[in-house]
Every structure is written in C-alpha cells, then in structure tokens.
C-alpha cells in the first residue's frame, strides 16, 4: 500500500506541472498579443456609413385632437 501512495504523488506533481506550464504559455501568448503594435487598425464599417437625421418629437405633436383627454 505504501507503493500506491508513492506512485500517486508523482502523478499529482506531473498534473500540476502541466497545468502550470499551460497557464504560463497562455500568459506569454496574451502578453505578446497585448504588446504587438497595431499600426493600421481597420476602421469599422459603421464609422463609414452616413447616419440619417432623426427628428425629435415632443408630446404636443403626439397628441390627437379627438383622443381620450382623461388619461
């Protein structure tokens, strides 16, 4: 039974090492992406479109003459 417990400990160490190296790899990739200069950012399509004029309505133009005046 002592051999089984000794065998499990290196397995946990191996899994911890793999997890730590994976996290380290993701951290390095994230740092490289963050530090990579973007000299020519692609403009969004929405920024190029012309926006139609929007008319602002007030309450008076929404009221109807024959509407329910009690509400």
mmCIF file of the N, C-alpha and C atoms, coordinates in Angstrom:
data_MODEL
# 
_entry.id   MODEL 
# 
loop_
_atom_site.group_PDB 
_atom_site.id 
_atom_site.type_symbol 
_atom_site.label_atom_id 
_atom_site.label_alt_id 
_atom_site.label_comp_id 
_atom_site.label_asym_id 
_atom_site.label_entity_id 
_atom_site.label_seq_id 
_atom_site.pdbx_PDB_ins_code 
_atom_site.Cartn_x 
_atom_site.Cartn_y 
_atom_site.Cartn_z 
_atom_site.occupancy 
_atom_site.B_iso_or_equiv 
_atom_site.pdbx_formal_charge 
_atom_site.auth_seq_id 
_atom_site.auth_comp_id 
_atom_site.auth_asym_id 
_atom_site.auth_atom_id 
_atom_site.pdbx_PDB_model_num 
ATOM 1   N N  . UNK A 1 1  ? 0.818   -1.178 0.000   1.00 0.00 ? 1  UNK A N  1 
ATOM 2   C CA . UNK A 1 1  ? 0.000   0.000  0.000   1.00 0.00 ? 1  UNK A CA 1 
ATOM 3   C C  . UNK A 1 1  ? 0.873   1.256  0.000   1.00 0.00 ? 1  UNK A C  1 
ATOM 4   N N  . UNK A 1 2  ? 2.057   1.178  0.542   1.00 0.00 ? 2  UNK A N  1 
ATOM 5   C CA . UNK A 1 2  ? 2.958   2.326  0.560   1.00 0.00 ? 2  UNK A CA 1 
ATOM 6   C C  . UNK A 1 2  ? 3.406   2.664  -0.859  1.00 0.00 ? 2  UNK A C  1 
ATOM 7   N N  . UNK A 1 3  ? 3.509   1.664  -1.701  1.00 0.00 ? 3  UNK A N  1 
ATOM 8   C CA . UNK A 1 3  ? 3.926   1.913  -3.083  1.00 0.00 ? 3  UNK A CA 1 
ATOM 9   C C  . UNK A 1 3  ? 2.838   2.649  -3.856  1.00 0.00 ? 3  UNK A C  1 
ATOM 10  N N  . UNK A 1 4  ? 1.586   2.361  -3.585  1.00 0.00 ? 4  UNK A N  1 
ATOM 11  C CA . UNK A 1 4  ? 0.491   3.016  -4.299  1.00 0.00 ? 4  UNK A CA 1 
ATOM 12  C C  . UNK A 1 4  ? 0.447   4.508  -3.968  1.00 0.00 ? 4  UNK A C  1 
ATOM 13  N N  . UNK A 1 5  ? 0.670   4.877  -2.695  1.00 0.00 ? 5  UNK A N  1 
ATOM 14  C CA . UNK A 1 5  ? 0.676   6.280  -2.317  1.00 0.00 ? 5  UNK A CA 1 
ATOM 15  C C  . UNK A 1 5  ? 1.886   7.003  -2.900  1.00 0.00 ? 5  UNK A C  1 
ATOM 16  N N  . UNK A 1 6  ? 3.019   6.331  -2.973  1.00 0.00 ? 6  UNK A N  1 
ATOM 17  C CA . UNK A 1 6  ? 4.203   6.945  -3.571  1.00 0.00 ? 6  UNK A CA 1 
ATOM 18  C C  . UNK A 1 6  ? 4.009   7.165  -5.070  1.00 0.00 ? 6  UNK A C  1 
ATOM 19  N N  . UNK A 1 7  ? 3.255   6.309  -5.724  1.00 0.00 ? 7  UNK A N  1 
ATOM 20  C CA . UNK A 1 7  ? 3.019   6.437  -7.146  1.00 0.00 ? 7  UNK A CA 1 
ATOM 21  C C  . UNK A 1 7  ? 2.052   7.583  -7.445  1.00 0.00 ? 7  UNK A C  1 
ATOM 22  N N  . UNK A 1 8  ? 1.096   7.828  -6.563  1.00 0.00 ? 8  UNK A N  1 
ATOM 23  C CA . UNK A 1 8  ? 0.102   8.872  -6.792  1.00 0.00 ? 8  UNK A CA 1 
ATOM 24  C C  . UNK A 1 8  ? 0.718   10.262 -6.674  1.00 0.00 ? 8  UNK A C  1 
ATOM 25  N N  . UNK A 1 9  ? 1.678   10.445 -5.821  1.00 0.00 ? 9  UNK A N  1 
ATOM 26  C CA . UNK A 1 9  ? 2.281   11.748 -5.612  1.00 0.00 ? 9  UNK A CA 1 
ATOM 27  C C  . UNK A 1 9  ? 2.971   12.267 -6.877  1.00 0.00 ? 9  UNK A C  1 
ATOM 28  N N  . UNK A 1 10 ? 3.764   11.482 -7.569  1.00 0.00 ? 10 UNK A N  1 
ATOM 29  C CA . UNK A 1 10 ? 4.345   11.983 -8.822  1.00 0.00 ? 10 UNK A CA 1 
ATOM 30  C C  . UNK A 1 10 ? 3.286   12.283 -9.890  1.00 0.00 ? 10 UNK A C  1 
ATOM 31  N N  . UNK A 1 11 ? 2.178   11.578 -9.878  1.00 0.00 ? 11 UNK A N  1 
ATOM 32  C CA . UNK A 1 11 ? 1.116   11.848 -10.840 1.00 0.00 ? 11 UNK A CA 1 
ATOM 33  C C  . UNK A 1 11 ? 0.520   13.230 -10.588 1.00 0.00 ? 11 UNK A C  1 
ATOM 34  N N  . UNK A 1 12 ? 0.290   13.571 -9.316  1.00 0.00 ? 12 UNK A N  1 
ATOM 35  C CA . UNK A 1 12 ? -0.234  14.894 -8.980  1.00 0.00 ? 12 UNK A CA 1 
ATOM 36  C C  . UNK A 1 12 ? 0.782   15.981 -9.324  1.00 0.00 ? 12 UNK A C  1 
ATOM 37  N N  . UNK A 1 13 ? 2.046   15.693 -9.083  1.00 0.00 ? 13 UNK A N  1 
ATOM 38  C CA . UNK A 1 13 ? 3.085   16.661 -9.435  1.00 0.00 ? 13 UNK A CA 1 
ATOM 39  C C  . UNK A 1 13 ? 3.135   16.864 -10.948 1.00 0.00 ? 13 UNK A C  1 
ATOM 40  N N  . UNK A 1 14 ? 2.999   15.804 -11.692 1.00 0.00 ? 14 UNK A N  1 
ATOM 41  C CA . UNK A 1 14 ? 3.005   15.906 -13.155 1.00 0.00 ? 14 UNK A CA 1 
ATOM 42  C C  . UNK A 1 14 ? 1.813   16.725 -13.646 1.00 0.00 ? 14 UNK A C  1 
ATOM 43  N N  . UNK A 1 15 ? 0.636   16.485 -13.088 1.00 0.00 ? 15 UNK A N  1 
ATOM 44  C CA . UNK A 1 15 ? -0.542  17.251 -13.486 1.00 0.00 ? 15 UNK A CA 1 
ATOM 45  C C  . UNK A 1 15 ? -0.407  18.723 -13.101 1.00 0.00 ? 15 UNK A C  1 
ATOM 46  N N  . UNK A 1 16 ? 0.161   18.990 -11.931 1.00 0.00 ? 16 UNK A N  1 
ATOM 47  C CA . UNK A 1 16 ? 0.379   20.374 -11.510 1.00 0.00 ? 16 UNK A CA 1 
ATOM 48  C C  . UNK A 1 16 ? 1.390   21.065 -12.417 1.00 0.00 ? 16 UNK A C  1 
ATOM 49  N N  . UNK A 1 17 ? 2.419   20.343 -12.825 1.00 0.00 ? 17 UNK A N  1 
ATOM 50  C CA . UNK A 1 17 ? 3.417   20.893 -13.731 1.00 0.00 ? 17 UNK A CA 1 
ATOM 51  C C  . UNK A 1 17 ? 2.810   21.197 -15.098 1.00 0.00 ? 17 UNK A C  1 
ATOM 52  N N  . UNK A 1 18 ? 1.996   20.299 -15.616 1.00 0.00 ? 18 UNK A N  1 
ATOM 53  C CA . UNK A 1 18 ? 1.343   20.522 -16.898 1.00 0.00 ? 18 UNK A CA 1 
ATOM 54  C C  . UNK A 1 18 ? 0.405   21.723 -16.825 1.00 0.00 ? 18 UNK A C  1 
ATOM 55  N N  . UNK A 1 19 ? -0.347  21.824 -15.742 1.00 0.00 ? 19 UNK A N  1 
ATOM 56  C CA . UNK A 1 19 ? -1.252  22.956 -15.575 1.00 0.00 ? 19 UNK A CA 1 
ATOM 57  C C  . UNK A 1 19 ? -0.477  24.271 -15.470 1.00 0.00 ? 19 UNK A C  1 
ATOM 58  N N  . UNK A 1 20 ? 0.596   24.276 -14.718 1.00 0.00 ? 20 UNK A N  1 
ATOM 59  C CA . UNK A 1 20 ? 1.400   25.490 -14.561 1.00 0.00 ? 20 UNK A CA 1 
ATOM 60  C C  . UNK A 1 20 ? 2.033   25.904 -15.886 1.00 0.00 ? 20 UNK A C  1 
ATOM 61  N N  . UNK A 1 21 ? 2.543   24.953 -16.643 1.00 0.00 ? 21 UNK A N  1 
ATOM 62  C CA . UNK A 1 21 ? 3.141   25.280 -17.933 1.00 0.00 ? 21 UNK A CA 1 
ATOM 63  C C  . UNK A 1 21 ? 2.095   25.768 -18.929 1.00 0.00 ? 21 UNK A C  1 
ATOM 64  N N  . UNK A 1 22 ? 0.893   25.213 -18.878 1.00 0.00 ? 22 UNK A N  1 
ATOM 65  C CA . UNK A 1 22 ? -0.180  25.666 -19.758 1.00 0.00 ? 22 UNK A CA 1 
ATOM 66  C C  . UNK A 1 22 ? -0.575  27.103 -19.435 1.00 0.00 ? 22 UNK A C  1 
ATOM 67  N N  . UNK A 1 23 ? -0.718  27.404 -18.149 1.00 0.00 ? 23 UNK A N  1 
ATOM 68  C CA . UNK A 1 23 ? -1.044  28.769 -17.751 1.00 0.00 ? 23 UNK A CA 1 
ATOM 69  C C  . UNK A 1 23 ? 0.074   29.737 -18.119 1.00 0.00 ? 23 UNK A C  1 
ATOM 70  N N  . UNK A 1 24 ? 1.299   29.312 -17.977 1.00 0.00 ? 24 UNK A N  1 
ATOM 71  C CA . UNK A 1 24 ? 2.427   30.150 -18.358 1.00 0.00 ? 24 UNK A CA 1 
ATOM 72  C C  . UNK A 1 24 ? 2.435   30.409 -19.863 1.00 0.00 ? 24 UNK A C  1 
ATOM 73  N N  . UNK A 1 25 ? 2.119   29.399 -20.643 1.00 0.00 ? 25 UNK A N  1 
ATOM 74  C CA . UNK A 1 25 ? 2.053   29.553 -22.092 1.00 0.00 ? 25 UNK A CA 1 
ATOM 75  C C  . UNK A 1 25 ? 0.961   30.549 -22.479 1.00 0.00 ? 25 UNK A C  1 
ATOM 76  N N  . UNK A 1 26 ? -0.219  30.444 -21.859 1.00 0.00 ? 26 UNK A N  1 
ATOM 77  C CA . UNK A 1 26 ? -1.298  31.392 -22.149 1.00 0.00 ? 26 UNK A CA 1 
ATOM 78  C C  . UNK A 1 26 ? -0.919  32.807 -21.731 1.00 0.00 ? 26 UNK A C  1 
ATOM 79  N N  . UNK A 1 27 ? -0.207  32.949 -20.622 1.00 0.00 ? 27 UNK A N  1 
ATOM 80  C CA . UNK A 1 27 ? 0.224   34.272 -20.176 1.00 0.00 ? 27 UNK A CA 1 
ATOM 81  C C  . UNK A 1 27 ? 1.207   34.887 -21.164 1.00 0.00 ? 27 UNK A C  1 
ATOM 82  N N  . UNK A 1 28 ? 2.121   34.096 -21.678 1.00 0.00 ? 28 UNK A N  1 
ATOM 83  C CA . UNK A 1 28 ? 3.087   34.603 -22.658 1.00 0.00 ? 28 UNK A CA 1 
ATOM 84  C C  . UNK A 1 28 ? 2.383   34.989 -23.949 1.00 0.00 ? 28 UNK A C  1 
ATOM 85  N N  . UNK A 1 29 ? 1.451   34.178 -24.412 1.00 0.00 ? 29 UNK A N  1 
ATOM 86  C CA . UNK A 1 29 ? 0.705   34.496 -25.629 1.00 0.00 ? 29 UNK A CA 1 
ATOM 87  C C  . UNK A 1 29 ? -0.110  35.776 -25.427 1.00 0.00 ? 29 UNK A C  1 
ATOM 88  N N  . UNK A 1 30 ? -0.753  35.916 -24.283 1.00 0.00 ? 30 UNK A N  1 
ATOM 89  C CA . UNK A 1 30 ? -1.523  37.120 -24.000 1.00 0.00 ? 30 UNK A CA 1 
ATOM 90  C C  . UNK A 1 30 ? -0.648  38.362 -23.944 1.00 0.00 ? 30 UNK A C  1 
ATOM 91  N N  . UNK A 1 31 ? 0.533   38.242 -23.360 1.00 0.00 ? 31 UNK A N  1 
ATOM 92  C CA . UNK A 1 31 ? 1.447   39.381 -23.286 1.00 0.00 ? 31 UNK A CA 1 
ATOM 93  C C  . UNK A 1 31 ? 1.938   39.763 -24.674 1.00 0.00 ? 31 UNK A C  1 
ATOM 94  N N  . UNK A 1 32 ? 2.231   38.787 -25.511 1.00 0.00 ? 32 UNK A N  1 
ATOM 95  C CA . UNK A 1 32 ? 2.691   39.088 -26.870 1.00 0.00 ? 32 UNK A CA 1 
ATOM 96  C C  . UNK A 1 32 ? 1.597   39.752 -27.689 1.00 0.00 ? 32 UNK A C  1 
ATOM 97  N N  . UNK A 1 33 ? 0.373   39.304 -27.541 1.00 0.00 ? 33 UNK A N  1 
ATOM 98  C CA . UNK A 1 33 ? -0.739  39.915 -28.275 1.00 0.00 ? 33 UNK A CA 1 
ATOM 99  C C  . UNK A 1 33 ? -0.951  41.346 -27.794 1.00 0.00 ? 33 UNK A C  1 
ATOM 100 N N  . UNK A 1 34 ? -0.838  41.566 -26.497 1.00 0.00 ? 34 UNK A N  1 
ATOM 101 C CA . UNK A 1 34 ? -1.040  42.906 -25.947 1.00 0.00 ? 34 UNK A CA 1 
ATOM 102 C C  . UNK A 1 34 ? 0.066   43.855 -26.397 1.00 0.00 ? 34 UNK A C  1 
ATOM 103 N N  . UNK A 1 35 ? 1.284   43.376 -26.439 1.00 0.00 ? 35 UNK A N  1 
ATOM 104 C CA . UNK A 1 35 ? 2.409   44.233 -26.786 1.00 0.00 ? 35 UNK A CA 1 
ATOM 105 C C  . UNK A 1 35 ? 2.605   44.396 -28.286 1.00 0.00 ? 35 UNK A C  1 
ATOM 106 N N  . UNK A 1 36 ? 1.959   43.585 -29.095 1.00 0.00 ? 36 UNK A N  1 
ATOM 107 C CA . UNK A 1 36 ? 2.115   43.672 -30.539 1.00 0.00 ? 36 UNK A CA 1 
ATOM 108 C C  . UNK A 1 36 ? 1.494   44.977 -31.040 1.00 0.00 ? 36 UNK A C  1 
ATOM 109 N N  . UNK A 1 37 ? 2.266   45.824 -31.703 1.00 0.00 ? 37 UNK A N  1 
ATOM 110 C CA . UNK A 1 37 ? 1.717   47.113 -32.144 1.00 0.00 ? 37 UNK A CA 1 
ATOM 111 C C  . UNK A 1 37 ? 0.755   46.950 -33.307 1.00 0.00 ? 37 UNK A C  1 
ATOM 112 N N  . UNK A 1 38 ? -0.343  47.661 -33.228 1.00 0.00 ? 38 UNK A N  1 
ATOM 113 C CA . UNK A 1 38 ? -1.316  47.659 -34.317 1.00 0.00 ? 38 UNK A CA 1 
ATOM 114 C C  . UNK A 1 38 ? -1.233  49.014 -34.994 1.00 0.00 ? 38 UNK A C  1 
ATOM 115 N N  . UNK A 1 39 ? -0.428  49.101 -36.051 1.00 0.00 ? 39 UNK A N  1 
ATOM 116 C CA . UNK A 1 39 ? -0.213  50.370 -36.736 1.00 0.00 ? 39 UNK A CA 1 
ATOM 117 C C  . UNK A 1 39 ? -1.386  50.751 -37.618 1.00 0.00 ? 39 UNK A C  1 
ATOM 118 N N  . UNK A 1 40 ? -2.020  49.797 -38.237 1.00 0.00 ? 40 UNK A N  1 
ATOM 119 C CA . UNK A 1 40 ? -3.124  50.073 -39.148 1.00 0.00 ? 40 UNK A CA 1 
ATOM 120 C C  . UNK A 1 40 ? -4.402  49.409 -38.656 1.00 0.00 ? 40 UNK A C  1 
ATOM 121 N N  . UNK A 1 41 ? -5.056  49.997 -37.682 1.00 0.00 ? 41 UNK A N  1 
ATOM 122 C CA . UNK A 1 41 ? -6.324  49.396 -37.254 1.00 0.00 ? 41 UNK A CA 1 
ATOM 123 C C  . UNK A 1 41 ? -7.366  49.547 -38.349 1.00 0.00 ? 41 UNK A C  1 
ATOM 124 N N  . UNK A 1 42 ? -8.117  48.498 -38.577 1.00 0.00 ? 42 UNK A N  1 
ATOM 125 C CA . UNK A 1 42 ? -9.135  48.503 -39.619 1.00 0.00 ? 42 UNK A CA 1 
ATOM 126 C C  . UNK A 1 42 ? -10.347 49.279 -39.117 1.00 0.00 ? 42 UNK A C  1 
ATOM 127 N N  . UNK A 1 43 ? -10.767 50.310 -39.849 1.00 0.00 ? 43 UNK A N  1 
ATOM 128 C CA . UNK A 1 43 ? -11.936 51.066 -39.381 1.00 0.00 ? 43 UNK A CA 1 
ATOM 129 C C  . UNK A 1 43 ? -13.204 50.227 -39.485 1.00 0.00 ? 43 UNK A C  1 
ATOM 130 N N  . UNK A 1 44 ? -14.087 50.454 -38.557 1.00 0.00 ? 44 UNK A N  1 
ATOM 131 C CA . UNK A 1 44 ? -15.339 49.702 -38.536 1.00 0.00 ? 44 UNK A CA 1 
ATOM 132 C C  . UNK A 1 44 ? -16.230 50.148 -39.686 1.00 0.00 ? 44 UNK A C  1 
ATOM 133 N N  . UNK A 1 45 ? -17.044 49.262 -40.179 1.00 0.00 ? 45 UNK A N  1 
ATOM 134 C CA . UNK A 1 45 ? -17.954 49.596 -41.272 1.00 0.00 ? 45 UNK A CA 1 
ATOM 135 C C  . UNK A 1 45 ? -18.969 50.654 -40.850 1.00 0.00 ? 45 UNK A C  1 
ATOM 136 N N  . UNK A 1 46 ? -19.359 50.608 -39.583 1.00 0.00 ? 46 UNK A N  1 
ATOM 137 C CA . UNK A 1 46 ? -20.361 51.541 -39.101 1.00 0.00 ? 46 UNK A CA 1 
ATOM 138 C C  . UNK A 1 46 ? -19.850 52.979 -39.120 1.00 0.00 ? 46 UNK A C  1 
ATOM 139 N N  . UNK A 1 47 ? -18.553 53.156 -38.969 1.00 0.00 ? 47 UNK A N  1 
ATOM 140 C CA . UNK A 1 47 ? -17.997 54.502 -38.942 1.00 0.00 ? 47 UNK A CA 1 
ATOM 141 C C  . UNK A 1 47 ? -18.029 55.146 -40.323 1.00 0.00 ? 47 UNK A C  1 
ATOM 142 N N  . UNK A 1 48 ? -18.037 54.356 -41.375 1.00 0.00 ? 48 UNK A N  1 
ATOM 143 C CA . UNK A 1 48 ? -18.033 54.881 -42.732 1.00 0.00 ? 48 UNK A CA 1 
ATOM 144 C C  . UNK A 1 48 ? -19.429 55.248 -43.222 1.00 0.00 ? 48 UNK A C  1 
ATOM 145 N N  . UNK A 1 49 ? -20.453 54.677 -42.632 1.00 0.00 ? 49 UNK A N  1 
ATOM 146 C CA . UNK A 1 49 ? -21.813 54.917 -43.106 1.00 0.00 ? 49 UNK A CA 1 
ATOM 147 C C  . UNK A 1 49 ? -22.303 56.295 -42.690 1.00 0.00 ? 49 UNK A C  1 
ATOM 148 N N  . UNK A 1 50 ? -23.124 56.875 -43.549 1.00 0.00 ? 50 UNK A N  1 
ATOM 149 C CA . UNK A 1 50 ? -23.752 58.142 -43.180 1.00 0.00 ? 50 UNK A CA 1 
ATOM 150 C C  . UNK A 1 50 ? -24.990 57.837 -42.354 1.00 0.00 ? 50 UNK A C  1 
ATOM 151 N N  . UNK A 1 51 ? -25.189 58.628 -41.334 1.00 0.00 ? 51 UNK A N  1 
ATOM 152 C CA . UNK A 1 51 ? -26.298 58.404 -40.418 1.00 0.00 ? 51 UNK A CA 1 
ATOM 153 C C  . UNK A 1 51 ? -27.435 59.338 -40.808 1.00 0.00 ? 51 UNK A C  1 
ATOM 154 N N  . UNK A 1 52 ? -28.645 58.809 -40.974 1.00 0.00 ? 52 UNK A N  1 
ATOM 155 C CA . UNK A 1 52 ? -29.761 59.690 -41.327 1.00 0.00 ? 52 UNK A CA 1 
ATOM 156 C C  . UNK A 1 52 ? -30.137 60.597 -40.157 1.00 0.00 ? 52 UNK A C  1 
ATOM 157 N N  . UNK A 1 53 ? -30.650 61.756 -40.495 1.00 0.00 ? 53 UNK A N  1 
ATOM 158 C CA . UNK A 1 53 ? -31.078 62.689 -39.462 1.00 0.00 ? 53 UNK A CA 1 
ATOM 159 C C  . UNK A 1 53 ? -32.321 62.149 -38.765 1.00 0.00 ? 53 UNK A C  1 
ATOM 160 N N  . UNK A 1 54 ? -32.371 62.312 -37.472 1.00 0.00 ? 54 UNK A N  1 
ATOM 161 C CA . UNK A 1 54 ? -33.504 61.840 -36.682 1.00 0.00 ? 54 UNK A CA 1 
ATOM 162 C C  . UNK A 1 54 ? -34.219 63.060 -36.132 1.00 0.00 ? 54 UNK A C  1 
ATOM 163 N N  . UNK A 1 55 ? -35.518 63.078 -36.334 1.00 0.00 ? 55 UNK A N  1 
ATOM 164 C CA . UNK A 1 55 ? -36.314 64.198 -35.848 1.00 0.00 ? 55 UNK A CA 1 
ATOM 165 C C  . UNK A 1 55 ? -36.784 63.905 -34.436 1.00 0.00 ? 55 UNK A C  1 
ATOM 166 N N  . UNK A 1 56 ? -36.625 64.866 -33.551 1.00 0.00 ? 56 UNK A N  1 
ATOM 167 C CA . UNK A 1 56 ? -37.058 64.683 -32.167 1.00 0.00 ? 56 UNK A CA 1 
ATOM 168 C C  . UNK A 1 56 ? -38.500 65.155 -32.041 1.00 0.00 ? 56 UNK A C  1 
ATOM 169 N N  . UNK A 1 57 ? -39.327 64.299 -31.465 1.00 0.00 ? 57 UNK A N  1 
ATOM 170 C CA . UNK A 1 57 ? -40.741 64.617 -31.307 1.00 0.00 ? 57 UNK A CA 1 
ATOM 171 C C  . UNK A 1 57 ? -41.005 65.051 -29.876 1.00 0.00 ? 57 UNK A C  1 
ATOM 172 N N  . UNK A 1 58 ? -41.948 65.968 -29.720 1.00 0.00 ? 58 UNK A N  1 
ATOM 173 C CA . UNK A 1 58 ? -42.348 66.362 -28.376 1.00 0.00 ? 58 UNK A CA 1 
ATOM 174 C C  . UNK A 1 58 ? -43.756 65.837 -28.107 1.00 0.00 ? 58 UNK A C  1 
ATOM 175 N N  . UNK A 1 59 ? -44.258 66.046 -26.919 1.00 0.00 ? 59 UNK A N  1 
ATOM 176 C CA . UNK A 1 59 ? -45.565 65.492 -26.535 1.00 0.00 ? 59 UNK A CA 1 
ATOM 177 C C  . UNK A 1 59 ? -46.705 66.119 -27.331 1.00 0.00 ? 59 UNK A C  1 
ATOM 178 N N  . UNK A 1 60 ? -46.586 67.385 -27.644 1.00 0.00 ? 60 UNK A N  1 
ATOM 179 C CA . UNK A 1 60 ? -47.681 68.077 -28.312 1.00 0.00 ? 60 UNK A CA 1 
ATOM 180 C C  . UNK A 1 60 ? -47.953 67.512 -29.702 1.00 0.00 ? 60 UNK A C  1 
ATOM 181 N N  . UNK A 1 61 ? -46.945 67.133 -30.425 1.00 0.00 ? 61 UNK A N  1 
ATOM 182 C CA . UNK A 1 61 ? -47.183 66.614 -31.767 1.00 0.00 ? 61 UNK A CA 1 
ATOM 183 C C  . UNK A 1 61 ? -47.694 65.170 -31.725 1.00 0.00 ? 61 UNK A C  1 
ATOM 184 N N  . UNK A 1 62 ? -47.563 64.481 -30.586 1.00 0.00 ? 62 UNK A N  1 
ATOM 185 C CA . UNK A 1 62 ? -48.051 63.114 -30.478 1.00 0.00 ? 62 UNK A CA 1 
ATOM 186 C C  . UNK A 1 62 ? -49.522 63.069 -30.047 1.00 0.00 ? 62 UNK A C  1 
ATOM 187 N N  . UNK A 1 63 ? -50.025 64.139 -29.483 1.00 0.00 ? 63 UNK A N  1 
ATOM 188 C CA . UNK A 1 63 ? -51.401 64.166 -29.020 1.00 0.00 ? 63 UNK A CA 1 
ATOM 189 C C  . UNK A 1 63 ? -52.363 64.290 -30.199 1.00 0.00 ? 63 UNK A C  1 
ATOM 190 N N  . UNK A 1 64 ? -53.468 63.594 -30.074 1.00 0.00 ? 64 UNK A N  1 
ATOM 191 C CA . UNK A 1 64 ? -54.518 63.692 -31.085 1.00 0.00 ? 64 UNK A CA 1 
ATOM 192 C C  . UNK A 1 64 ? -55.609 64.595 -30.550 1.00 0.00 ? 64 UNK A C  1 
ATOM 193 N N  . UNK A 1 65 ? -56.269 65.332 -31.461 1.00 0.00 ? 65 UNK A N  1 
ATOM 194 C CA . UNK A 1 65 ? -57.323 66.250 -31.037 1.00 0.00 ? 65 UNK A CA 1 
ATOM 195 C C  . UNK A 1 65 ? -58.533 65.522 -30.488 1.00 0.00 ? 65 UNK A C  1 
ATOM 196 N N  . UNK A 1 66 ? -58.862 64.358 -31.057 1.00 0.00 ? 66 UNK A N  1 
ATOM 197 C CA . UNK A 1 66 ? -60.058 63.647 -30.633 1.00 0.00 ? 66 UNK A CA 1 
ATOM 198 C C  . UNK A 1 66 ? -59.724 62.505 -29.669 1.00 0.00 ? 66 UNK A C  1 
ATOM 199 N N  . UNK A 1 67 ? -58.564 62.500 -29.089 1.00 0.00 ? 67 UNK A N  1 
ATOM 200 C CA . UNK A 1 67 ? -58.149 61.409 -28.199 1.00 0.00 ? 67 UNK A CA 1 
ATOM 201 C C  . UNK A 1 67 ? -58.801 61.500 -26.847 1.00 0.00 ? 67 UNK A C  1 
ATOM 202 N N  . UNK A 1 68 ? -58.556 60.531 -26.008 1.00 0.00 ? 68 UNK A N  1 
ATOM 203 C CA . UNK A 1 68 ? -59.110 60.483 -24.667 1.00 0.00 ? 68 UNK A CA 1 
ATOM 204 C C  . UNK A 1 68 ? -58.358 61.477 -23.805 1.00 0.00 ? 68 UNK A C  1 
ATOM 205 N N  . UNK A 1 69 ? -59.002 62.517 -23.371 1.00 0.00 ? 69 UNK A N  1 
ATOM 206 C CA . UNK A 1 69 ? -58.329 63.564 -22.607 1.00 0.00 ? 69 UNK A CA 1 
ATOM 207 C C  . UNK A 1 69 ? -58.252 63.206 -21.121 1.00 0.00 ? 69 UNK A C  1 
ATOM 208 N N  . UNK A 1 70 ? -58.886 62.154 -20.697 1.00 0.00 ? 70 UNK A N  1 
ATOM 209 C CA . UNK A 1 70 ? -58.868 61.789 -19.286 1.00 0.00 ? 70 UNK A CA 1 
ATOM 210 C C  . UNK A 1 70 ? -57.648 60.985 -18.899 1.00 0.00 ? 70 UNK A C  1 
ATOM 211 N N  . UNK A 1 71 ? -56.879 60.504 -19.829 1.00 0.00 ? 71 UNK A N  1 
ATOM 212 C CA . UNK A 1 71 ? -55.743 59.665 -19.473 1.00 0.00 ? 71 UNK A CA 1 
ATOM 213 C C  . UNK A 1 71 ? -54.450 60.393 -19.498 1.00 0.00 ? 71 UNK A C  1 
# 
